[in-house]
Amino acid sequence: MLKRTIILILCSYFLLTTIAHAEEKVDEDQQKIQLFKQMEVLTFIPWYYYAAINQYESNLIDDKQLIHITIPDEKWYGLAPIREKTNASIISMFGGMGMDGGDGGDRIADPKNPRDTLLTIGTYLQQFGYTEQDIKTALWHYYKRELTVLSIMNYAKLFKKYQSITFDTTAFPIPKGYNYSYRNTWGGDARGFGGGRRIHEGTDIFADYGTPPVRSTQYGVVELKGWNKYGGWRIGIRDIYNRYHYFAHLNGFAEGIEVGDIVEAGQTIGSVGSSGYGPPGTAGKFPPPHLHYGLYKDDGKKEWSFDPYPYLKKWERNNP
């Protein structure tokens, strides 16, 4: 009886802790969105672009700040001989972009102040215009990296559609009710097709040919779709955490799905096959049929493969 009571107390504690954490996350998200929308009123730059830039930069650093956008000193201060918060007019005199967000009324531009940072970014974007193409151009001049611009624009597309900045729903690639098997194959089973040896950058999920639907594992935007001589028919989806989800050796794609489309966790994107290792349409070179699932992370400078197996096990446990 005592043991049962202890278990119930522990379960209640963990449940209440989880609920409290979830509520805290919602409150924080609402704070952020409120800030972004305040900046939209001031600059006419839609709030979801602020949210997308902040989301991208939050993936590059590990801190507890409400706003993660970090403007480099050389951009914030220009040629000013100081590197600390100071009057915005002085910064402007030296060609810096740092601005005062107006919350203190002191004209002090502080790169650690969320409102100052957001207004500075918004004013910078304004210089290029207000259309989607204008925003892309502004982001290119700021980051000078194509993948960064693409990621931010895709995040903005998600935030705009769902009017939210949280997308934590996940799904296992194969739905319940279908036969499949997999083990940790990342980094092993070196491949040699096409010349040269390369590590296996993913986990193979074996299943019946053409039968099990393949599902998106998270919310994201389709970044790539088509044929590759190694991966066959494959599709790539980037989520809001700078992670690229790669699905290869498909039998085919879901009808109507195209590059640039938003996909939801659990949405069918194709079916299991054995395509690849040859010109378009080649299949059956490596029985049995399977889905190759890979995960890649972008740190703002480069992208690399990491082991998806622990994620797959977690998503399988929570498979809707």
C-alpha positions as CSV (number, residue, x, y, z in Angstrom):
1,M,0.0,0.0,0.0
2,L,2.9,2.4,1.0
3,K,4.7,1.6,-2.3
4,R,1.6,2.3,-4.3
5,T,1.1,5.6,-2.5
6,I,4.7,6.7,-3.2
7,I,4.3,5.8,-6.9
8,L,1.1,7.9,-7.1
9,I,2.9,10.8,-5.4
10,L,5.8,10.6,-7.8
11,C,3.6,10.4,-10.8
12,S,1.6,13.4,-9.6
13,Y,4.8,15.4,-9.1
14,F,6.1,14.6,-12.6
15,L,2.8,15.4,-14.1
16,L,2.5,18.7,-12.4
17,T,6.1,19.6,-13.2
18,T,5.5,18.8,-16.9
19,I,2.3,20.9,-17.0
20,A,4.1,23.8,-15.3
21,H,6.9,23.6,-17.8
22,A,4.5,23.6,-20.7
23,E,2.6,26.6,-19.3
24,E,5.9,28.4,-18.8
25,K,6.8,27.7,-22.4
26,V,3.4,29.0,-23.7
27,D,3.8,32.2,-21.6
28,E,7.3,32.8,-23.0
29,D,6.1,32.2,-26.5
30,Q,3.3,34.7,-26.0
31,Q,5.8,37.3,-24.7
32,K,7.9,36.8,-27.8
33,I,5.0,37.1,-30.2
34,Q,3.8,40.2,-28.4
35,L,7.3,41.8,-28.8
36,F,7.4,40.8,-32.5
37,K,4.0,42.3,-33.1
38,Q,4.9,45.5,-31.4
39,M,7.9,45.8,-33.7
40,E,5.6,45.1,-36.7
41,V,3.5,48.2,-35.7
42,L,6.6,50.3,-35.5
43,T,8.3,49.1,-38.7
44,F,5.6,47.5,-40.9
45,I,7.8,44.4,-41.1
46,P,5.5,41.4,-40.5
47,W,6.0,39.8,-37.0
48,Y,6.8,36.4,-38.4
49,Y,10.1,37.6,-40.0
50,Y,11.3,38.8,-36.5
51,A,10.2,35.4,-35.1
52,A,12.0,33.5,-37.9
53,I,15.3,35.4,-37.5
54,N,15.1,34.9,-33.7
55,Q,14.4,31.2,-34.1
56,Y,17.3,30.7,-36.5
57,E,19.7,32.4,-34.1
58,S,18.3,30.6,-31.1
59,N,19.5,27.4,-32.7
60,L,23.1,28.6,-32.8
61,I,23.5,29.6,-29.2
62,D,22.5,28.0,-25.9
63,D,21.2,30.7,-23.6
64,K,18.1,31.6,-21.6
65,Q,17.4,34.9,-23.2
66,L,14.0,35.8,-24.4
67,I,15.4,37.2,-27.7
68,H,18.4,35.4,-29.2
69,I,19.3,37.8,-32.0
70,T,22.9,38.8,-31.6
71,I,24.1,41.7,-33.8
72,P,27.9,41.7,-34.2
73,D,29.8,44.6,-32.6
74,E,31.1,45.8,-36.0
75,K,27.5,46.1,-37.3
76,W,26.0,47.6,-34.1
77,Y,28.7,50.2,-33.4
78,G,30.2,50.7,-36.8
79,L,33.5,52.6,-36.4
80,A,32.6,54.0,-33.0
81,P,35.6,53.8,-30.6
82,I,33.4,52.3,-27.9
83,R,31.9,48.9,-27.5
84,E,29.3,49.4,-24.8
85,K,25.7,50.7,-24.7
86,T,25.6,54.3,-25.6
87,N,23.5,57.0,-27.3
88,A,22.0,55.9,-30.5
89,S,22.9,59.2,-32.3
90,I,26.6,58.6,-31.5
91,I,26.4,55.1,-33.0
92,S,24.7,56.5,-36.1
93,M,27.5,59.1,-36.5
94,F,30.0,56.3,-36.8
95,G,27.9,54.2,-39.3
96,G,26.6,51.8,-36.7
97,M,23.1,50.3,-36.9
98,G,22.4,50.1,-33.2
99,M,19.1,51.8,-32.2
100,D,17.1,52.6,-29.1
101,G,13.8,50.6,-28.9
102,G,12.2,53.4,-27.0
103,D,11.5,51.5,-23.7
104,G,13.7,53.7,-21.6
105,G,13.3,57.1,-23.2
106,D,17.0,57.7,-22.8
107,R,18.1,57.2,-26.4
108,I,20.5,54.5,-25.2
109,A,21.1,51.7,-27.8
110,D,21.9,48.5,-25.9
111,P,22.7,45.4,-27.9
112,K,21.5,43.3,-25.0
113,N,18.1,45.0,-24.8
114,P,15.5,42.9,-26.7
115,R,13.5,45.9,-28.0
116,D,16.7,47.7,-29.1
117,T,17.9,44.6,-31.0
118,L,14.5,44.0,-32.7
119,L,14.0,47.6,-33.7
120,T,17.6,47.6,-35.1
121,I,16.9,44.5,-37.2
122,G,13.6,45.8,-38.3
123,T,15.0,49.2,-39.4
124,Y,17.7,47.4,-41.3
125,L,15.1,45.3,-43.2
126,Q,13.1,48.4,-44.0
127,Q,16.0,49.8,-46.0
128,F,15.4,47.1,-48.6
129,G,11.6,47.2,-48.8
130,Y,8.7,45.1,-47.6
131,T,8.0,42.4,-50.1
132,E,9.1,38.8,-49.6
133,Q,11.9,39.3,-52.2
134,D,13.0,42.5,-50.4
135,I,13.3,40.6,-47.1
136,K,15.3,37.8,-48.8
137,T,17.7,40.4,-50.3
138,A,18.1,42.1,-46.9
139,L,18.9,38.8,-45.2
140,W,21.4,37.9,-47.9
141,H,23.3,41.1,-47.4
142,Y,23.2,40.6,-43.6
143,Y,24.2,36.9,-43.4
144,K,25.8,36.4,-46.8
145,R,24.8,32.7,-46.7
146,E,22.1,31.1,-48.9
147,L,21.1,28.3,-46.5
148,T,20.6,30.8,-43.7
149,V,18.3,32.9,-45.9
150,L,16.4,29.9,-47.1
151,S,16.0,28.6,-43.5
152,I,14.7,31.9,-42.1
153,M,12.3,32.4,-45.0
154,N,10.9,28.9,-44.4
155,Y,10.5,29.4,-40.7
156,A,8.6,32.6,-41.5
157,K,6.3,30.7,-43.8
158,L,5.5,28.2,-41.0
159,F,4.9,30.9,-38.4
160,K,2.7,32.9,-40.7
161,K,0.5,29.9,-41.6
162,Y,0.0,28.6,-38.1
163,Q,0.3,31.9,-36.2
164,S,2.5,30.1,-33.7
165,I,6.3,29.7,-33.0
166,T,6.2,26.3,-31.4
167,F,6.2,23.0,-33.4
168,D,7.2,20.2,-31.1
169,T,4.8,17.5,-32.5
170,T,6.8,14.5,-33.8
171,A,6.0,11.2,-35.6
172,F,7.8,8.0,-36.4
173,P,8.4,7.7,-40.2
174,I,6.3,4.5,-40.5
175,P,2.8,4.4,-39.0
176,K,1.6,1.9,-36.5
177,G,0.1,-1.3,-38.0
178,Y,2.8,-1.9,-40.6
179,N,5.7,-4.4,-40.4
180,Y,9.1,-2.8,-40.1
181,S,12.4,-3.3,-38.4
182,Y,15.5,-1.2,-37.8
183,R,18.8,-0.9,-35.8
184,N,21.4,1.7,-35.4
185,T,23.3,1.7,-38.8
186,W,24.6,5.3,-38.6
187,G,28.3,5.6,-39.3
188,G,28.7,2.0,-40.2
189,D,28.1,-0.2,-43.3
190,A,30.3,1.9,-45.5
191,R,29.0,2.5,-49.0
192,G,31.1,2.3,-52.2
193,F,28.7,2.8,-55.1
194,G,29.9,5.5,-57.5
195,G,33.5,5.4,-56.4
196,G,35.1,6.0,-53.1
197,R,34.0,4.8,-49.6
198,R,31.7,6.9,-47.5
199,I,30.1,6.3,-44.1
200,H,26.4,5.5,-43.8
201,E,24.8,8.8,-42.8
202,G,21.5,7.5,-41.5
203,T,19.3,4.7,-40.2
204,D,17.7,2.1,-42.5
205,I,14.1,1.1,-41.7
206,F,13.2,-2.1,-43.5
207,A,9.6,-2.6,-44.5
208,D,7.5,-4.1,-47.3
209,Y,8.0,-2.6,-50.8
210,G,5.7,0.2,-51.7
211,T,3.2,-0.5,-48.9
212,P,4.0,1.4,-45.8
213,P,3.6,5.2,-46.2
214,V,6.6,7.3,-45.2
215,R,5.7,10.2,-43.0
216,S,7.3,13.5,-42.1
217,T,8.8,13.3,-38.7
218,Q,8.3,17.0,-37.8
219,Y,6.7,20.2,-39.0
220,G,8.9,21.7,-41.7
221,V,9.2,22.9,-45.3
222,V,10.2,20.7,-48.3
223,E,13.6,21.8,-49.3
224,L,14.5,19.1,-51.8
225,K,12.6,16.5,-53.9
226,G,13.7,14.4,-56.8
227,W,16.2,11.8,-58.0
228,N,19.8,11.2,-56.8
229,K,21.9,8.3,-58.1
230,Y,22.7,7.3,-54.5
231,G,19.5,8.0,-52.7
232,G,17.1,7.3,-55.6
233,W,13.7,9.1,-55.1
234,R,14.3,11.2,-52.1
235,I,12.9,14.2,-50.2
236,G,14.5,16.6,-47.7
237,I,12.6,18.6,-45.1
238,R,14.0,21.3,-42.8
239,D,12.4,21.9,-39.4
240,I,12.6,25.1,-37.3
241,Y,15.6,23.8,-35.3
242,N,18.0,24.0,-38.2
243,R,17.7,20.3,-38.8
244,Y,17.4,18.7,-42.2
245,H,15.4,15.4,-42.4
246,Y,16.4,13.2,-45.3
247,F,14.2,10.4,-46.7
248,A,15.8,8.2,-49.4
249,H,15.2,5.1,-51.6
250,L,11.5,5.9,-51.8
251,N,9.1,4.1,-54.2
252,G,7.4,7.4,-55.0
253,F,6.2,10.7,-53.5
254,A,2.8,11.7,-52.1
255,E,0.6,13.3,-54.7
256,G,1.0,17.0,-55.0
257,I,3.9,17.5,-52.7
258,E,6.5,20.0,-54.0
259,V,9.6,21.9,-53.0
260,G,8.5,24.8,-50.8
261,D,5.4,23.1,-49.4
262,I,4.8,23.0,-45.6
263,V,4.4,19.5,-44.2
264,E,3.1,18.5,-40.8
265,A,4.4,15.8,-38.4
266,G,2.8,12.6,-39.5
267,Q,1.9,13.7,-43.0
268,T,2.5,11.2,-45.7
269,I,5.3,12.3,-48.1
270,G,6.0,9.0,-50.0
271,S,6.3,5.2,-49.6
272,V,9.0,2.7,-48.9
273,G,11.0,1.5,-51.9
274,S,14.4,0.4,-53.1
275,S,15.3,3.1,-55.6
276,G,18.8,4.4,-56.3
277,Y,22.3,3.3,-57.3
278,G,21.8,4.2,-61.0
279,P,20.0,6.5,-63.4
280,P,16.4,7.8,-62.7
281,G,14.0,4.9,-62.1
282,T,16.7,2.4,-61.1
283,A,15.3,0.1,-58.3
284,G,16.1,-3.2,-56.7
285,K,19.9,-2.9,-56.5
286,F,20.0,-3.5,-52.7
287,P,17.1,-5.7,-51.5
288,P,15.3,-5.8,-49.2
289,P,13.5,-2.5,-49.6
290,H,13.9,0.1,-46.9
291,L,13.7,3.7,-46.0
292,H,17.0,5.5,-45.4
293,Y,16.4,8.2,-42.8
294,G,19.1,10.8,-42.1
295,L,19.4,13.8,-39.9
296,Y,21.6,16.8,-40.5
297,K,22.3,19.9,-38.4
298,D,23.3,23.4,-39.5
299,D,25.3,25.6,-37.2
300,G,25.3,28.7,-39.4
301,K,28.6,27.8,-41.0
302,K,28.4,24.2,-42.1
303,E,26.0,21.3,-42.0
304,W,26.8,17.8,-40.7
305,S,25.2,14.4,-40.2
306,F,24.4,13.1,-36.8
307,D,22.9,9.8,-35.5
308,P,19.1,9.7,-35.9
309,Y,18.6,6.4,-34.1
310,P,17.9,7.9,-30.5
311,Y,15.4,10.3,-32.1
312,L,13.7,7.4,-33.9
313,K,13.4,5.4,-30.7
314,K,11.9,8.3,-28.9
315,W,9.4,9.1,-31.7
316,E,8.5,5.4,-32.0
317,R,7.5,5.4,-28.3
318,N,5.3,8.5,-28.8
319,N,4.1,7.4,-32.3
320,P,0.5,8.8,-32.8
